[in-house]
Amino acid sequence: MLIVGFVALWFIASSVFKILAWAAPVLLIGALLVNYQTVLGYGRFVLNLFKRNWLTGIVAILLTIFGFPVVSGFLFAKSFLDRKVKTIVKDQERKVEGEFVEYEEVVEDEPEVLNLPPLEKAKQRNEYDDLFSDSST
């Protein structure tokens, strides 16, 4: 049963990868049209990774080339999310700048005085206090 499950997962994953492989160029162009800063940011990330550690950079470049359909799908989704976040932030800034919040100031003429009994300090003695006392018994 486990082998049948893995075979089914293999066929599903390969089908998704084939669909992404056909759609990858369109997804990359779409990502550039929606928010080109996302694609440039990914390119800068890989370039900085190569500058810091050339072996890791080469591995990242190879994974980007071989996983191009997955990377283009990721960049397309990320560019949509980045665009949505920017529009939400702009809407919030516009709301904050343009609207005033109404409030009511509550001021009482005379504050109410609480009549509390005076505090009594009751010192509780314990064995620790007796250790330092001067009485010797």
C-alpha positions as CSV (number, residue, x, y, z in Angstrom):
1,M,0.0,0.0,0.0
2,L,2.9,2.3,0.8
3,I,4.5,1.7,-2.6
4,V,1.2,2.5,-4.3
5,G,1.0,5.8,-2.3
6,F,4.5,6.8,-3.3
7,V,3.8,6.0,-7.0
8,A,0.7,8.1,-6.9
9,L,2.6,11.0,-5.3
10,W,5.3,10.6,-8.0
11,F,2.7,10.9,-10.8
12,I,1.0,13.9,-9.1
13,A,4.2,15.7,-8.6
14,S,5.5,15.0,-12.1
15,S,2.2,16.3,-13.5
16,V,2.3,19.5,-11.5
17,F,6.0,20.0,-12.5
18,K,5.1,19.5,-16.2
19,I,2.3,22.0,-16.0
20,L,4.6,24.5,-14.3
21,A,7.2,23.8,-16.9
22,W,4.8,24.9,-19.7
23,A,3.6,27.8,-17.7
24,A,7.0,29.0,-16.4
25,P,7.8,31.6,-19.1
26,V,4.3,33.1,-18.8
27,L,4.5,33.1,-15.0
28,L,7.9,34.8,-15.1
29,I,6.7,37.5,-17.4
30,G,3.6,37.9,-15.3
31,A,5.8,38.3,-12.2
32,L,7.8,41.0,-14.0
33,L,4.6,42.8,-15.0
34,V,3.0,42.6,-11.6
35,N,6.0,43.7,-9.5
36,Y,9.4,43.6,-11.1
37,Q,11.1,44.4,-7.8
38,T,10.4,40.9,-6.6
39,V,12.3,39.3,-9.5
40,L,15.2,41.8,-9.1
41,G,15.2,41.1,-5.3
42,Y,15.6,37.4,-6.0
43,G,18.4,38.0,-8.4
44,R,20.2,40.2,-5.9
45,F,19.7,37.5,-3.3
46,V,21.4,34.9,-5.5
47,L,24.2,37.3,-6.4
48,N,24.9,38.2,-2.8
49,L,24.8,34.5,-1.9
50,F,27.4,33.9,-4.6
51,K,29.6,36.8,-3.3
52,R,29.5,35.6,0.3
53,N,30.1,32.0,-0.4
54,W,30.8,31.0,-4.0
55,L,30.0,27.3,-3.5
56,T,26.6,28.1,-2.0
57,G,26.0,30.6,-4.8
58,I,26.7,28.1,-7.5
59,V,24.4,25.6,-5.9
60,A,21.7,28.2,-5.7
61,I,22.2,29.1,-9.3
62,L,22.0,25.4,-10.4
63,L,18.9,24.9,-8.3
64,T,17.3,28.0,-9.9
65,I,18.1,26.7,-13.4
66,F,16.9,23.1,-12.8
67,G,13.9,24.3,-10.7
68,F,13.0,27.1,-13.0
69,P,9.3,26.1,-13.2
70,V,9.0,26.1,-9.4
71,V,11.0,29.3,-9.0
72,S,8.9,31.1,-11.6
73,G,5.7,30.0,-9.9
74,F,7.1,31.2,-6.5
75,L,8.2,34.5,-7.9
76,F,4.8,35.0,-9.5
77,A,3.0,34.3,-6.2
78,K,5.4,36.5,-4.3
79,S,5.0,39.4,-6.6
80,F,1.2,39.2,-6.2
81,L,1.6,39.1,-2.4
82,D,4.1,42.0,-2.5
83,R,1.7,44.1,-4.6
84,K,-1.2,43.3,-2.3
85,V,0.8,44.3,0.8
86,K,1.9,47.6,-0.8
87,T,-1.7,48.5,-1.7
88,I,-2.9,47.7,1.9
89,V,-0.1,49.8,3.4
90,K,-0.9,52.7,1.1
91,D,-4.6,52.4,2.0
92,Q,-3.8,52.4,5.7
93,E,-1.5,55.5,5.3
94,R,-4.2,57.3,3.4
95,K,-6.7,56.5,6.1
96,V,-4.4,57.7,8.9
97,E,-3.5,60.9,7.1
98,G,-7.0,61.9,6.1
99,E,-9.2,61.1,9.0
100,F,-9.4,62.3,12.6
101,V,-10.5,60.1,15.4
102,E,-13.3,61.6,17.5
103,Y,-12.9,61.5,21.2
104,E,-14.6,62.9,24.2
105,E,-12.6,64.4,27.0
106,V,-13.9,63.5,30.4
107,V,-13.0,66.0,33.2
108,E,-14.6,66.0,36.6
109,D,-14.7,69.2,38.6
110,E,-13.7,67.7,41.9
111,P,-12.1,64.3,42.2
112,E,-13.8,62.0,44.6
113,V,-11.8,61.4,47.8
114,L,-11.5,57.9,49.1
115,N,-11.7,57.7,52.9
116,L,-9.5,54.8,53.8
117,P,-8.4,53.7,57.3
118,P,-4.8,54.4,58.1
119,L,-2.4,51.7,57.4
120,E,-1.1,49.7,60.3
121,K,2.3,48.2,59.9
122,A,2.4,44.9,61.8
123,K,5.7,43.4,61.9
124,Q,5.6,39.6,61.9
125,R,8.5,38.0,63.6
126,N,10.0,34.8,62.4
127,E,13.0,32.6,63.2
128,Y,15.2,34.3,60.8
129,D,14.8,37.7,62.6
130,D,15.6,36.0,65.9
131,L,19.0,34.8,64.6
132,F,20.3,38.4,64.5
133,S,18.8,39.7,67.7
134,D,21.1,40.6,70.6
135,S,19.3,38.7,73.3
136,S,21.1,35.5,74.2
137,T,19.0,32.9,76.0
